[in-house]
Amino acid sequence: QVQIQILTAPAASNTFTVQGAPLLLTPAFAAIAIGSTASGIIAEAIPVAAGDKILLYVSLTAASPIAAVAGFVSAGINIV
């Protein structure tokens, strides 16, 4: 299953820390055909300060029956 994790680092650092729970995208793929899509949404309250760095890390869960995925990721993050 494809998962997305948010990591943050202070402005003066390159050390990223995991924030919140991973977002597991659905559907979970047993095999992937061209044009397949997965999606998910989760509400998180992650504190950030001006200048903080935000990184989205996309990976497969250990239980995934597929070994690798090639493609594109798009995400929307609302910072208030």
HTML snippet that shows the backbone in 3Dmol.js (N, CA, C, O; Angstrom):
<script src="https://3Dmol.org/build/3Dmol-min.js"></script>
<div id="view" style="width:600px;height:400px;position:relative"></div>
<script>
const pdb = `
ATOM      1  N   GLN A   1       0.849  -1.174   0.000  1.00  0.00           N
ATOM      2  CA  GLN A   1       0.000   0.000   0.000  1.00  0.00           C
ATOM      3  C   GLN A   1       0.895   1.238   0.000  1.00  0.00           C
ATOM      4  O   GLN A   1       1.926   1.277   0.672  1.00  0.00           O
ATOM      5  N   VAL A   2       0.486   2.238  -0.758  1.00  0.00           N
ATOM      6  CA  VAL A   2       1.245   3.485  -0.830  1.00  0.00           C
ATOM      7  C   VAL A   2       0.915   4.319   0.405  1.00  0.00           C
ATOM      8  O   VAL A   2      -0.246   4.444   0.795  1.00  0.00           O
ATOM      9  N   GLN A   3       1.962   4.888   1.013  1.00  0.00           N
ATOM     10  CA  GLN A   3       1.749   5.750   2.172  1.00  0.00           C
ATOM     11  C   GLN A   3       2.530   7.047   2.005  1.00  0.00           C
ATOM     12  O   GLN A   3       3.576   7.083   1.357  1.00  0.00           O
ATOM     13  N   ILE A   4       2.003   8.104   2.602  1.00  0.00           N
ATOM     14  CA  ILE A   4       2.656   9.413   2.582  1.00  0.00           C
ATOM     15  C   ILE A   4       2.874   9.855   4.021  1.00  0.00           C
ATOM     16  O   ILE A   4       1.980   9.739   4.859  1.00  0.00           O
ATOM     17  N   GLN A   5       4.067  10.361   4.299  1.00  0.00           N
ATOM     18  CA  GLN A   5       4.409  10.835   5.640  1.00  0.00           C
ATOM     19  C   GLN A   5       4.909  12.271   5.530  1.00  0.00           C
ATOM     20  O   GLN A   5       5.643  12.604   4.600  1.00  0.00           O
ATOM     21  N   ILE A   6       4.517  13.116   6.469  1.00  0.00           N
ATOM     22  CA  ILE A   6       4.992  14.502   6.520  1.00  0.00           C
ATOM     23  C   ILE A   6       6.144  14.579   7.513  1.00  0.00           C
ATOM     24  O   ILE A   6       6.061  14.048   8.621  1.00  0.00           O
ATOM     25  N   LEU A   7       7.224  15.249   7.099  1.00  0.00           N
ATOM     26  CA  LEU A   7       8.358  15.507   7.971  1.00  0.00           C
ATOM     27  C   LEU A   7       8.629  17.003   7.955  1.00  0.00           C
ATOM     28  O   LEU A   7       8.399  17.662   6.940  1.00  0.00           O
ATOM     29  N   THR A   8       9.113  17.545   9.060  1.00  0.00           N
ATOM     30  CA  THR A   8       9.460  18.966   9.123  1.00  0.00           C
ATOM     31  C   THR A   8      10.853  19.138   9.716  1.00  0.00           C
ATOM     32  O   THR A   8      11.349  18.284  10.450  1.00  0.00           O
ATOM     33  N   ALA A   9      11.467  20.268   9.375  1.00  0.00           N
ATOM     34  CA  ALA A   9      12.770  20.638   9.928  1.00  0.00           C
ATOM     35  C   ALA A   9      12.765  22.138  10.176  1.00  0.00           C
ATOM     36  O   ALA A   9      12.181  22.892   9.398  1.00  0.00           O
ATOM     37  N   PRO A  10      13.409  22.578  11.251  1.00  0.00           N
ATOM     38  CA  PRO A  10      13.532  24.021  11.481  1.00  0.00           C
ATOM     39  C   PRO A  10      14.322  24.677  10.351  1.00  0.00           C
ATOM     40  O   PRO A  10      15.071  24.011   9.636  1.00  0.00           O
ATOM     41  N   ALA A  11      14.149  25.969  10.203  1.00  0.00           N
ATOM     42  CA  ALA A  11      14.770  26.720   9.107  1.00  0.00           C
ATOM     43  C   ALA A  11      16.277  26.507   9.014  1.00  0.00           C
ATOM     44  O   ALA A  11      16.808  26.388   7.910  1.00  0.00           O
ATOM     45  N   ALA A  12      16.974  26.457  10.137  1.00  0.00           N
ATOM     46  CA  ALA A  12      18.436  26.373  10.128  1.00  0.00           C
ATOM     47  C   ALA A  12      18.953  24.936  10.169  1.00  0.00           C
ATOM     48  O   ALA A  12      20.145  24.722  10.388  1.00  0.00           O
ATOM     49  N   SER A  13      18.086  23.955   9.964  1.00  0.00           N
ATOM     50  CA  SER A  13      18.479  22.556  10.110  1.00  0.00           C
ATOM     51  C   SER A  13      18.126  21.756   8.861  1.00  0.00           C
ATOM     52  O   SER A  13      17.221  22.111   8.107  1.00  0.00           O
ATOM     53  N   ASN A  14      18.857  20.679   8.666  1.00  0.00           N
ATOM     54  CA  ASN A  14      18.515  19.708   7.631  1.00  0.00           C
ATOM     55  C   ASN A  14      18.131  18.374   8.259  1.00  0.00           C
ATOM     56  O   ASN A  14      18.133  17.345   7.584  1.00  0.00           O
ATOM     57  N   THR A  15      17.802  18.389   9.544  1.00  0.00           N
ATOM     58  CA  THR A  15      17.359  17.190  10.251  1.00  0.00           C
ATOM     59  C   THR A  15      15.843  17.205  10.325  1.00  0.00           C
ATOM     60  O   THR A  15      15.253  18.029  11.023  1.00  0.00           O
ATOM     61  N   PHE A  16      15.215  16.286   9.599  1.00  0.00           N
ATOM     62  CA  PHE A  16      13.762  16.233   9.525  1.00  0.00           C
ATOM     63  C   PHE A  16      13.208  15.273  10.565  1.00  0.00           C
ATOM     64  O   PHE A  16      13.811  14.242  10.864  1.00  0.00           O
ATOM     65  N   THR A  17      12.043  15.630  11.115  1.00  0.00           N
ATOM     66  CA  THR A  17      11.357  14.829  12.121  1.00  0.00           C
ATOM     67  C   THR A  17       9.978  14.453  11.596  1.00  0.00           C
ATOM     68  O   THR A  17       9.265  15.292  11.045  1.00  0.00           O
ATOM     69  N   VAL A  18       9.606  13.185  11.769  1.00  0.00           N
ATOM     70  CA  VAL A  18       8.289  12.705  11.340  1.00  0.00           C
ATOM     71  C   VAL A  18       7.203  13.407  12.149  1.00  0.00           C
ATOM     72  O   VAL A  18       7.322  13.566  13.364  1.00  0.00           O
ATOM     73  N   GLN A  19       6.143  13.825  11.459  1.00  0.00           N
ATOM     74  CA  GLN A  19       5.013  14.500  12.095  1.00  0.00           C
ATOM     75  C   GLN A  19       3.737  13.708  11.822  1.00  0.00           C
ATOM     76  O   GLN A  19       3.467  13.345  10.677  1.00  0.00           O
ATOM     77  N   GLY A  20       2.971  13.444  12.839  1.00  0.00           N
ATOM     78  CA  GLY A  20       1.671  12.798  12.658  1.00  0.00           C
ATOM     79  C   GLY A  20       1.769  11.358  12.193  1.00  0.00           C
ATOM     80  O   GLY A  20       2.846  10.764  12.150  1.00  0.00           O
ATOM     81  N   ALA A  21       0.613  10.819  11.848  1.00  0.00           N
ATOM     82  CA  ALA A  21       0.518   9.430  11.391  1.00  0.00           C
ATOM     83  C   ALA A  21       0.661   9.374   9.876  1.00  0.00           C
ATOM     84  O   ALA A  21       0.328  10.340   9.190  1.00  0.00           O
ATOM     85  N   PRO A  22       1.153   8.250   9.342  1.00  0.00           N
ATOM     86  CA  PRO A  22       1.221   8.132   7.886  1.00  0.00           C
ATOM     87  C   PRO A  22      -0.177   8.072   7.278  1.00  0.00           C
ATOM     88  O   PRO A  22      -1.105   7.529   7.877  1.00  0.00           O
ATOM     89  N   LEU A  23      -0.312   8.628   6.098  1.00  0.00           N
ATOM     90  CA  LEU A  23      -1.564   8.568   5.348  1.00  0.00           C
ATOM     91  C   LEU A  23      -1.481   7.370   4.409  1.00  0.00           C
ATOM     92  O   LEU A  23      -0.640   7.339   3.511  1.00  0.00           O
ATOM     93  N   LEU A  24      -2.347   6.388   4.615  1.00  0.00           N
ATOM     94  CA  LEU A  24      -2.390   5.213   3.747  1.00  0.00           C
ATOM     95  C   LEU A  24      -3.370   5.482   2.615  1.00  0.00           C
ATOM     96  O   LEU A  24      -4.559   5.699   2.848  1.00  0.00           O
ATOM     97  N   LEU A  25      -2.863   5.465   1.387  1.00  0.00           N
ATOM     98  CA  LEU A  25      -3.713   5.740   0.231  1.00  0.00           C
ATOM     99  C   LEU A  25      -4.539   4.510  -0.131  1.00  0.00           C
ATOM    100  O   LEU A  25      -4.100   3.375   0.051  1.00  0.00           O
ATOM    101  N   THR A  26      -5.740   4.757  -0.644  1.00  0.00           N
ATOM    102  CA  THR A  26      -6.604   3.662  -1.076  1.00  0.00           C
ATOM    103  C   THR A  26      -6.951   3.848  -2.545  1.00  0.00           C
ATOM    104  O   THR A  26      -7.068   4.989  -2.993  1.00  0.00           O
ATOM    105  N   PRO A  27      -7.117   2.800  -3.300  1.00  0.00           N
ATOM    106  CA  PRO A  27      -7.096   1.410  -2.837  1.00  0.00           C
ATOM    107  C   PRO A  27      -5.670   0.900  -2.657  1.00  0.00           C
ATOM    108  O   PRO A  27      -4.720   1.478  -3.186  1.00  0.00           O
ATOM    109  N   ALA A  28      -5.533  -0.195  -1.901  1.00  0.00           N
ATOM    110  CA  ALA A  28      -4.247  -0.886  -1.795  1.00  0.00           C
ATOM    111  C   ALA A  28      -4.109  -1.723  -3.068  1.00  0.00           C
ATOM    112  O   ALA A  28      -5.044  -2.429  -3.445  1.00  0.00           O
ATOM    113  N   PHE A  29      -2.968  -1.650  -3.723  1.00  0.00           N
ATOM    114  CA  PHE A  29      -2.782  -2.322  -5.012  1.00  0.00           C
ATOM    115  C   PHE A  29      -2.165  -3.709  -4.846  1.00  0.00           C
ATOM    116  O   PHE A  29      -1.172  -3.869  -4.136  1.00  0.00           O
ATOM    117  N   ALA A  30      -2.755  -4.712  -5.502  1.00  0.00           N
ATOM    118  CA  ALA A  30      -2.116  -6.021  -5.624  1.00  0.00           C
ATOM    119  C   ALA A  30      -1.222  -6.001  -6.866  1.00  0.00           C
ATOM    120  O   ALA A  30      -0.182  -6.657  -6.915  1.00  0.00           O
ATOM    121  N   ALA A  31      -1.654  -5.235  -7.862  1.00  0.00           N
ATOM    122  CA  ALA A  31      -0.897  -4.988  -9.089  1.00  0.00           C
ATOM    123  C   ALA A  31      -1.322  -3.607  -9.567  1.00  0.00           C
ATOM    124  O   ALA A  31      -2.405  -3.132  -9.225  1.00  0.00           O
ATOM    125  N   ILE A  32      -0.480  -2.972 -10.347  1.00  0.00           N
ATOM    126  CA  ILE A  32      -0.796  -1.623 -10.804  1.00  0.00           C
ATOM    127  C   ILE A  32      -0.803  -1.587 -12.326  1.00  0.00           C
ATOM    128  O   ILE A  32       0.144  -2.025 -12.980  1.00  0.00           O
ATOM    129  N   ALA A  33      -1.884  -1.059 -12.871  1.00  0.00           N
ATOM    130  CA  ALA A  33      -1.995  -0.869 -14.311  1.00  0.00           C
ATOM    131  C   ALA A  33      -1.735   0.599 -14.632  1.00  0.00           C
ATOM    132  O   ALA A  33      -1.896   1.460 -13.767  1.00  0.00           O
ATOM    133  N   ILE A  34      -1.340   0.887 -15.855  1.00  0.00           N
ATOM    134  CA  ILE A  34      -1.126   2.272 -16.280  1.00  0.00           C
ATOM    135  C   ILE A  34      -2.409   3.059 -16.059  1.00  0.00           C
ATOM    136  O   ILE A  34      -3.492   2.610 -16.435  1.00  0.00           O
ATOM    137  N   GLY A  35      -2.288   4.211 -15.461  1.00  0.00           N
ATOM    138  CA  GLY A  35      -3.436   5.064 -15.200  1.00  0.00           C
ATOM    139  C   GLY A  35      -4.092   4.835 -13.851  1.00  0.00           C
ATOM    140  O   GLY A  35      -5.069   5.505 -13.516  1.00  0.00           O
ATOM    141  N   SER A  36      -3.568   3.897 -13.074  1.00  0.00           N
ATOM    142  CA  SER A  36      -4.136   3.643 -11.746  1.00  0.00           C
ATOM    143  C   SER A  36      -3.897   4.838 -10.836  1.00  0.00           C
ATOM    144  O   SER A  36      -2.855   5.488 -10.917  1.00  0.00           O
ATOM    145  N   THR A  37      -4.854   5.124  -9.978  1.00  0.00           N
ATOM    146  CA  THR A  37      -4.704   6.212  -9.018  1.00  0.00           C
ATOM    147  C   THR A  37      -5.094   5.729  -7.631  1.00  0.00           C
ATOM    148  O   THR A  37      -5.860   4.778  -7.475  1.00  0.00           O
ATOM    149  N   ALA A  38      -4.550   6.403  -6.635  1.00  0.00           N
ATOM    150  CA  ALA A  38      -4.900   6.151  -5.238  1.00  0.00           C
ATOM    151  C   ALA A  38      -5.032   7.509  -4.573  1.00  0.00           C
ATOM    152  O   ALA A  38      -4.409   8.481  -4.999  1.00  0.00           O
ATOM    153  N   SER A  39      -5.838   7.574  -3.536  1.00  0.00           N
ATOM    154  CA  SER A  39      -6.026   8.859  -2.866  1.00  0.00           C
ATOM    155  C   SER A  39      -6.294   8.656  -1.384  1.00  0.00           C
ATOM    156  O   SER A  39      -6.543   7.541  -0.927  1.00  0.00           O
ATOM    157  N   GLY A  40      -6.237   9.750  -0.650  1.00  0.00           N
ATOM    158  CA  GLY A  40      -6.522   9.716   0.775  1.00  0.00           C
ATOM    159  C   GLY A  40      -6.548  11.118   1.326  1.00  0.00           C
ATOM    160  O   GLY A  40      -6.036  12.054   0.712  1.00  0.00           O
ATOM    161  N   ILE A  41      -7.146  11.255   2.483  1.00  0.00           N
ATOM    162  CA  ILE A  41      -7.193  12.551   3.159  1.00  0.00           C
ATOM    163  C   ILE A  41      -7.155  12.299   4.661  1.00  0.00           C
ATOM    164  O   ILE A  41      -7.758  11.349   5.161  1.00  0.00           O
ATOM    165  N   ILE A  42      -6.446  13.153   5.364  1.00  0.00           N
ATOM    166  CA  ILE A  42      -6.360  13.046   6.816  1.00  0.00           C
ATOM    167  C   ILE A  42      -6.199  14.456   7.378  1.00  0.00           C
ATOM    168  O   ILE A  42      -5.468  15.276   6.822  1.00  0.00           O
ATOM    169  N   ALA A  43      -6.875  14.723   8.465  1.00  0.00           N
ATOM    170  CA  ALA A  43      -6.735  16.024   9.135  1.00  0.00           C
ATOM    171  C   ALA A  43      -5.601  15.920  10.148  1.00  0.00           C
ATOM    172  O   ALA A  43      -5.606  15.031  11.000  1.00  0.00           O
ATOM    173  N   GLU A  44      -4.644  16.814  10.057  1.00  0.00           N
ATOM    174  CA  GLU A  44      -3.512  16.856  10.987  1.00  0.00           C
ATOM    175  C   GLU A  44      -3.378  18.275  11.517  1.00  0.00           C
ATOM    176  O   GLU A  44      -3.706  19.233  10.818  1.00  0.00           O
ATOM    177  N   ALA A  45      -2.906  18.414  12.724  1.00  0.00           N
ATOM    178  CA  ALA A  45      -2.599  19.724  13.302  1.00  0.00           C
ATOM    179  C   ALA A  45      -1.108  19.719  13.629  1.00  0.00           C
ATOM    180  O   ALA A  45      -0.701  19.376  14.738  1.00  0.00           O
ATOM    181  N   ILE A  46      -0.310  20.103  12.649  1.00  0.00           N
ATOM    182  CA  ILE A  46       1.146  20.069  12.790  1.00  0.00           C
ATOM    183  C   ILE A  46       1.651  21.500  12.892  1.00  0.00           C
ATOM    184  O   ILE A  46       1.485  22.276  11.951  1.00  0.00           O
ATOM    185  N   PRO A  47       2.268  21.869  14.021  1.00  0.00           N
ATOM    186  CA  PRO A  47       2.754  23.242  14.160  1.00  0.00           C
ATOM    187  C   PRO A  47       3.976  23.501  13.276  1.00  0.00           C
ATOM    188  O   PRO A  47       4.905  22.694  13.232  1.00  0.00           O
ATOM    189  N   VAL A  48       3.963  24.623  12.581  1.00  0.00           N
ATOM    190  CA  VAL A  48       5.107  25.055  11.781  1.00  0.00           C
ATOM    191  C   VAL A  48       5.346  26.533  12.040  1.00  0.00           C
ATOM    192  O   VAL A  48       4.431  27.273  12.404  1.00  0.00           O
ATOM    193  N   ALA A  49       6.579  26.945  11.849  1.00  0.00           N
ATOM    194  CA  ALA A  49       6.949  28.351  11.997  1.00  0.00           C
ATOM    195  C   ALA A  49       7.447  28.862  10.648  1.00  0.00           C
ATOM    196  O   ALA A  49       7.797  28.078   9.766  1.00  0.00           O
ATOM    197  N   ALA A  50       7.472  30.163  10.503  1.00  0.00           N
ATOM    198  CA  ALA A  50       7.980  30.766   9.270  1.00  0.00           C
ATOM    199  C   ALA A  50       9.388  30.242   8.999  1.00  0.00           C
ATOM    200  O   ALA A  50      10.241  30.260   9.887  1.00  0.00           O
ATOM    201  N   GLY A  51       9.628  29.783   7.789  1.00  0.00           N
ATOM    202  CA  GLY A  51      10.941  29.282   7.404  1.00  0.00           C
ATOM    203  C   GLY A  51      11.130  27.787   7.596  1.00  0.00           C
ATOM    204  O   GLY A  51      12.095  27.224   7.079  1.00  0.00           O
ATOM    205  N   ASP A  52      10.231  27.127   8.328  1.00  0.00           N
ATOM    206  CA  ASP A  52      10.346  25.678   8.501  1.00  0.00           C
ATOM    207  C   ASP A  52      10.278  24.983   7.145  1.00  0.00           C
ATOM    208  O   ASP A  52       9.616  25.459   6.223  1.00  0.00           O
ATOM    209  N   LYS A  53      10.963  23.866   7.038  1.00  0.00           N
ATOM    210  CA  LYS A  53      10.952  23.064   5.815  1.00  0.00           C
ATOM    211  C   LYS A  53       9.952  21.924   5.994  1.00  0.00           C
ATOM    212  O   LYS A  53       9.881  21.316   7.062  1.00  0.00           O
ATOM    213  N   ILE A  54       9.184  21.638   4.949  1.00  0.00           N
ATOM    214  CA  ILE A  54       8.203  20.559   4.971  1.00  0.00           C
ATOM    215  C   ILE A  54       8.548  19.590   3.850  1.00  0.00           C
ATOM    216  O   ILE A  54       8.753  19.992   2.705  1.00  0.00           O
ATOM    217  N   LEU A  55       8.609  18.309   4.195  1.00  0.00           N
ATOM    218  CA  LEU A  55       8.964  17.262   3.242  1.00  0.00           C
ATOM    219  C   LEU A  55       7.860  16.207   3.228  1.00  0.00           C
ATOM    220  O   LEU A  55       7.417  15.753   4.283  1.00  0.00           O
ATOM    221  N   LEU A  56       7.420  15.820   2.037  1.00  0.00           N
ATOM    222  CA  LEU A  56       6.485  14.706   1.894  1.00  0.00           C
ATOM    223  C   LEU A  56       7.289  13.487   1.467  1.00  0.00           C
ATOM    224  O   LEU A  56       7.983  13.518   0.451  1.00  0.00           O
ATOM    225  N   TYR A  57       7.195  12.423   2.240  1.00  0.00           N
ATOM    226  CA  TYR A  57       7.910  11.180   1.956  1.00  0.00           C
ATOM    227  C   TYR A  57       6.891  10.131   1.523  1.00  0.00           C
ATOM    228  O   TYR A  57       5.982   9.792   2.281  1.00  0.00           O
ATOM    229  N   VAL A  58       7.041   9.624   0.314  1.00  0.00           N
ATOM    230  CA  VAL A  58       6.117   8.633  -0.233  1.00  0.00           C
ATOM    231  C   VAL A  58       6.842   7.295  -0.297  1.00  0.00           C
ATOM    232  O   VAL A  58       7.963   7.207  -0.799  1.00  0.00           O
ATOM    233  N   SER A  59       6.189   6.249   0.219  1.00  0.00           N
ATOM    234  CA  SER A  59       6.807   4.926   0.237  1.00  0.00           C
ATOM    235  C   SER A  59       5.733   3.849   0.164  1.00  0.00           C
ATOM    236  O   SER A  59       4.537   4.139   0.137  1.00  0.00           O
ATOM    237  N   LEU A  60       6.184   2.610   0.132  1.00  0.00           N
ATOM    238  CA  LEU A  60       5.279   1.465   0.174  1.00  0.00           C
ATOM    239  C   LEU A  60       5.368   0.839   1.558  1.00  0.00           C
ATOM    240  O   LEU A  60       6.444   0.796   2.154  1.00  0.00           O
ATOM    241  N   THR A  61       4.244   0.353   2.071  1.00  0.00           N
ATOM    242  CA  THR A  61       4.262  -0.328   3.362  1.00  0.00           C
ATOM    243  C   THR A  61       4.978  -1.660   3.209  1.00  0.00           C
ATOM    244  O   THR A  61       5.079  -2.197   2.106  1.00  0.00           O
ATOM    245  N   ALA A  62       5.474  -2.190   4.322  1.00  0.00           N
ATOM    246  CA  ALA A  62       6.182  -3.470   4.291  1.00  0.00           C
ATOM    247  C   ALA A  62       5.278  -4.599   3.808  1.00  0.00           C
ATOM    248  O   ALA A  62       5.765  -5.582   3.248  1.00  0.00           O
ATOM    249  N   ALA A  63       3.973  -4.472   4.016  1.00  0.00           N
ATOM    250  CA  ALA A  63       3.029  -5.523   3.627  1.00  0.00           C
ATOM    251  C   ALA A  63       2.610  -5.433   2.160  1.00  0.00           C
ATOM    252  O   ALA A  63       1.808  -6.245   1.699  1.00  0.00           O
ATOM    253  N   SER A  64       3.138  -4.466   1.427  1.00  0.00           N
ATOM    254  CA  SER A  64       2.728  -4.266   0.036  1.00  0.00           C
ATOM    255  C   SER A  64       3.159  -5.437  -0.848  1.00  0.00           C
ATOM    256  O   SER A  64       4.313  -5.861  -0.788  1.00  0.00           O
ATOM    257  N   PRO A  65       2.242  -5.966  -1.669  1.00  0.00           N
ATOM    258  CA  PRO A  65       2.610  -7.062  -2.575  1.00  0.00           C
ATOM    259  C   PRO A  65       3.386  -6.589  -3.807  1.00  0.00           C
ATOM    260  O   PRO A  65       3.889  -7.412  -4.572  1.00  0.00           O
ATOM    261  N   ILE A  66       3.486  -5.272  -4.006  1.00  0.00           N
ATOM    262  CA  ILE A  66       4.252  -4.742  -5.133  1.00  0.00           C
ATOM    263  C   ILE A  66       5.594  -4.235  -4.623  1.00  0.00           C
ATOM    264  O   ILE A  66       5.694  -3.761  -3.491  1.00  0.00           O
ATOM    265  N   ALA A  67       6.623  -4.335  -5.457  1.00  0.00           N
ATOM    266  CA  ALA A  67       7.976  -3.999  -5.024  1.00  0.00           C
ATOM    267  C   ALA A  67       8.343  -2.545  -5.271  1.00  0.00           C
ATOM    268  O   ALA A  67       9.144  -1.976  -4.530  1.00  0.00           O
ATOM    269  N   ALA A  68       7.769  -1.938  -6.303  1.00  0.00           N
ATOM    270  CA  ALA A  68       8.131  -0.564  -6.637  1.00  0.00           C
ATOM    271  C   ALA A  68       7.002   0.088  -7.425  1.00  0.00           C
ATOM    272  O   ALA A  68       6.216  -0.584  -8.093  1.00  0.00           O
ATOM    273  N   VAL A  69       6.942   1.403  -7.331  1.00  0.00           N
ATOM    274  CA  VAL A  69       5.954   2.189  -8.066  1.00  0.00           C
ATOM    275  C   VAL A  69       6.681   3.372  -8.684  1.00  0.00           C
ATOM    276  O   VAL A  69       7.486   4.025  -8.022  1.00  0.00           O
ATOM    277  N   ALA A  70       6.401   3.647  -9.941  1.00  0.00           N
ATOM    278  CA  ALA A  70       6.930   4.835 -10.599  1.00  0.00           C
ATOM    279  C   ALA A  70       5.747   5.705 -10.980  1.00  0.00           C
ATOM    280  O   ALA A  70       4.754   5.214 -11.518  1.00  0.00           O
ATOM    281  N   GLY A  71       5.852   6.998 -10.702  1.00  0.00           N
ATOM    282  CA  GLY A  71       4.745   7.876 -11.048  1.00  0.00           C
ATOM    283  C   GLY A  71       4.894   9.236 -10.427  1.00  0.00           C
ATOM    284  O   GLY A  71       5.999   9.669 -10.100  1.00  0.00           O
ATOM    285  N   PHE A  72       3.778   9.909 -10.265  1.00  0.00           N
ATOM    286  CA  PHE A  72       3.757  11.270  -9.760  1.00  0.00           C
ATOM    287  C   PHE A  72       2.898  11.351  -8.511  1.00  0.00           C
ATOM    288  O   PHE A  72       1.951  10.585  -8.336  1.00  0.00           O
ATOM    289  N   VAL A  73       3.246  12.290  -7.649  1.00  0.00           N
ATOM    290  CA  VAL A  73       2.481  12.536  -6.427  1.00  0.00           C
ATOM    291  C   VAL A  73       2.078  13.997  -6.416  1.00  0.00           C
ATOM    292  O   VAL A  73       2.872  14.879  -6.743  1.00  0.00           O
ATOM    293  N   SER A  74       0.850  14.238  -6.039  1.00  0.00           N
ATOM    294  CA  SER A  74       0.345  15.596  -5.885  1.00  0.00           C
ATOM    295  C   SER A  74      -0.301  15.685  -4.516  1.00  0.00           C
ATOM    296  O   SER A  74      -1.032  14.781  -4.110  1.00  0.00           O
ATOM    297  N   ALA A  75      -0.035  16.770  -3.802  1.00  0.00           N
ATOM    298  CA  ALA A  75      -0.603  16.914  -2.460  1.00  0.00           C
ATOM    299  C   ALA A  75      -0.960  18.364  -2.200  1.00  0.00           C
ATOM    300  O   ALA A  75      -0.316  19.282  -2.708  1.00  0.00           O
ATOM    301  N   GLY A  76      -1.977  18.549  -1.418  1.00  0.00           N
ATOM    302  CA  GLY A  76      -2.367  19.881  -0.979  1.00  0.00           C
ATOM    303  C   GLY A  76      -2.223  19.965   0.525  1.00  0.00           C
ATOM    304  O   GLY A  76      -2.750  19.124   1.252  1.00  0.00           O
ATOM    305  N   ILE A  77      -1.515  20.969   0.992  1.00  0.00           N
ATOM    306  CA  ILE A  77      -1.344  21.179   2.432  1.00  0.00           C
ATOM    307  C   ILE A  77      -1.847  22.578   2.738  1.00  0.00           C
ATOM    308  O   ILE A  77      -1.406  23.552   2.130  1.00  0.00           O
ATOM    309  N   ASN A  78      -2.762  22.672   3.674  1.00  0.00           N
ATOM    310  CA  ASN A  78      -3.328  23.956   4.076  1.00  0.00           C
ATOM    311  C   ASN A  78      -2.633  24.423   5.350  1.00  0.00           C
ATOM    312  O   ASN A  78      -2.739  23.772   6.390  1.00  0.00           O
ATOM    313  N   ILE A  79      -1.925  25.539   5.275  1.00  0.00           N
ATOM    314  CA  ILE A  79      -1.224  26.090   6.436  1.00  0.00           C
ATOM    315  C   ILE A  79      -1.956  27.346   6.869  1.00  0.00           C
ATOM    316  O   ILE A  79      -2.075  28.307   6.110  1.00  0.00           O
ATOM    317  N   VAL A  80      -2.446  27.322   8.106  1.00  0.00           N
ATOM    318  CA  VAL A  80      -3.178  28.482   8.642  1.00  0.00           C
ATOM    319  C   VAL A  80      -2.494  29.013   9.871  1.00  0.00           C
ATOM    320  O   VAL A  80      -2.958  29.986  10.464  1.00  0.00           O
TER     321      VAL A  80
END
`;
const viewer = $3Dmol.createViewer("view");
viewer.addModel(pdb, "pdb");
viewer.setStyle({}, {cartoon: {color: "spectrum"}});
viewer.zoomTo();
viewer.render();
</script>
